[in-house]
Amino acid sequence: MSVTAKQVMTSEIIPAHEKLTVLALSQLFQKHDISGAPVVDDDGHLVGVVSTTDVLLHSDVFGDTQVVESEYHKLHDDASFEALSEEFVPEDVANLQVRDIMSTDVVSVSVDTHIEEVAKIMYTDRIHRLLVLDGGRLVGILSTMDVLRAVMERVLMPHTRLVD
């Protein structure tokens, strides 16, 4: 029996609503100690991803720097950016909405995607996180650690359950 994304994913995700202000986004990041989040619309459908890097790169802090793509999926070695605090949110972006700064370049898989395909996508695209969708609705997230744990539990140590 093949293992699917649904069996391995983390279903406790913290999405950001597309109409949230950047200031409120920074508070969400602080509260949950995160540096990025999937972005959803009123119906809960995935519309993008946003990170602290997006906030900084859309402000005047870096001058004329252009944002090419979100750093949300490309964090190396699970390094994270320190969450933005209220006093450090650049004024020029504080009242913008998340949809104004998010990346719409989202890499995702369905709940039925086999873990082998998940690993291949992560390896080929050099990403550490994949969003999991069910009928277009965001239902989970997969990290490289989730995939590694699945391999360890089901292949290398089939009679041992690893503890988080």
FIVOLUM-118367 format. One line per 4 residues: number of its first residue (from 1); their letters; for each residue x, y, z of C-alpha. Coordinates in Angstrom, 2 decimals. Example, Ala and Ser with C-alpha at 12.3 -4.5 7.8 and 13.67 -1.06 7.14 Angstrom:
2
1 = as = 12.30/-4.50/7.80; 13.67/-1.06/7.14
//
This chain:
164
1 = msvt = 0.00/0.00/0.00; 1.37/3.39/-1.02; 1.61/6.27/1.43; -0.18/9.48/0.40
5 = akqv = 0.25/13.14/1.28; -2.89/12.99/3.44; -1.34/10.31/5.66; 1.85/12.29/6.26
9 = mtse = 0.82/15.96/6.14; 0.45/18.31/9.07; -3.15/19.46/9.13; -2.64/22.18/11.73
13 = iipa = -1.77/25.06/9.44; -1.94/28.76/10.12; -3.25/30.51/7.01; -3.36/34.25/6.43
17 = hekl = -6.48/35.76/4.86; -5.80/37.72/1.67; -7.56/40.83/3.09; -5.47/40.91/6.27
21 = tvla = -3.31/44.02/6.61; 0.44/43.58/6.64; 0.49/44.93/10.21; -2.03/42.26/11.27
25 = lsql = 0.03/39.68/9.35; 3.12/40.58/11.39; 1.08/40.08/14.58; -0.05/36.65/13.30
29 = fqkh = 3.57/35.71/12.56; 4.64/36.82/16.05; 1.79/35.05/17.84; 2.53/31.71/16.19
33 = disg = 6.31/32.14/15.84; 6.22/31.62/12.07; 7.83/33.41/9.16; 5.45/32.51/6.35
37 = apvv = 1.94/31.32/5.68; -0.36/30.11/2.94; -2.90/32.75/1.88; -6.61/31.92/1.54
41 = dddg = -9.68/33.75/0.23; -13.16/34.05/1.78; -14.01/30.49/0.69; -10.84/29.01/2.17
45 = hlvg = -9.27/28.43/-1.24; -5.52/28.80/-1.55; -4.57/31.95/-3.47; -0.90/32.43/-2.59
49 = vvst = 1.85/32.38/0.00; 3.40/35.20/2.01; 6.52/35.55/4.13; 8.41/38.14/6.16
53 = tdvl = 10.71/38.48/3.16; 7.73/39.55/1.03; 6.93/42.26/3.58; 10.46/43.63/3.54
57 = lhsd = 10.98/43.36/-0.21; 7.71/45.17/-0.97; 8.70/48.09/1.23; 11.12/50.92/0.53
61 = vfgd = 13.61/49.35/2.95; 15.58/47.87/0.04; 15.10/50.74/-2.40; 14.42/49.58/-5.96
65 = tqvv = 14.79/45.84/-5.24; 12.23/43.83/-7.19; 10.50/40.78/-5.75; 10.88/37.83/-8.10
69 = esey = 9.29/35.08/-5.99; 8.41/34.41/-2.38; 11.07/32.94/-0.15; 8.42/30.93/1.71
73 = hklh = 9.23/27.69/-0.12; 12.98/28.22/-0.44; 14.15/28.49/3.16; 17.42/26.58/3.29
77 = ddas = 17.96/24.01/6.05; 14.67/25.10/7.66; 16.25/28.40/8.65; 13.61/30.95/9.59
81 = feal = 13.45/34.70/9.56; 12.78/36.42/12.84; 9.11/37.43/12.89; 8.46/41.10/12.26
85 = seef = 7.30/42.97/15.32; 4.75/45.77/15.12; 7.34/48.49/15.59; 9.46/47.14/12.73
89 = vped = 6.77/46.80/10.06; 7.75/49.38/7.44; 5.16/52.19/7.38; 4.85/52.07/3.61
93 = vanl = 3.44/48.52/3.72; 1.69/48.37/7.13; -1.77/49.13/5.72; -1.42/47.13/2.51
97 = qvrd = -3.36/43.89/2.32; -1.65/40.52/2.16; -2.94/40.04/-1.41; -0.89/43.10/-2.42
101 = imst = 2.42/41.51/-1.40; 1.87/37.73/-1.58; 3.33/35.41/-4.18; 0.84/33.57/-6.36
105 = dvvs = 3.53/31.08/-7.41; 2.36/28.21/-5.20; 3.72/24.67/-5.28; 1.11/22.22/-4.06
109 = vsvd = -0.01/18.59/-4.23; -3.34/16.86/-3.74; -4.19/14.73/-0.72; -3.89/11.63/-2.92
113 = thie = -0.37/12.35/-4.17; 1.95/9.46/-3.37; 4.85/10.23/-1.05; 7.33/9.21/-3.75
117 = evak = 5.97/12.00/-5.98; 6.05/14.45/-3.05; 9.74/13.67/-2.48; 10.48/14.01/-6.20
121 = imyt = 8.81/17.44/-6.37; 10.69/18.65/-3.28; 13.99/17.40/-4.65; 13.50/18.62/-8.22
125 = drih = 12.15/22.05/-7.25; 14.55/22.39/-4.29; 11.80/23.28/-1.84; 11.25/22.34/1.77
129 = rllv = 7.49/22.76/2.04; 4.51/21.76/-0.09; 0.93/22.83/0.46; -1.69/20.07/0.34
133 = ldgg = -5.03/20.71/-1.36; -8.32/18.83/-1.45; -10.56/20.14/-4.21; -8.70/23.45/-4.27
137 = rlvg = -9.09/23.91/-0.52; -6.00/24.07/1.69; -6.00/21.11/4.10; -2.37/20.65/5.12
141 = ilst = 1.31/21.24/4.67; 4.18/18.83/4.07; 7.76/19.55/5.11; 10.90/17.64/4.26
145 = mdvl = 10.87/16.44/7.87; 7.36/14.98/7.39; 8.59/13.07/4.33; 11.72/11.88/6.14
149 = ravm = 9.65/10.71/9.12; 7.36/8.74/6.76; 10.35/7.07/5.13; 11.90/6.24/8.50
153 = ervl = 8.65/4.81/9.91; 7.54/2.86/6.89; 10.76/1.76/5.24; 13.71/1.83/7.61
157 = mpht = 11.92/1.17/10.88; 8.53/-0.39/10.02; 7.86/-1.69/13.54; 8.79/1.53/15.35
161 = rlvd = 6.68/4.70/15.56; 8.74/7.88/15.84; 7.64/10.53/18.31; 7.48/14.18/17.28
//
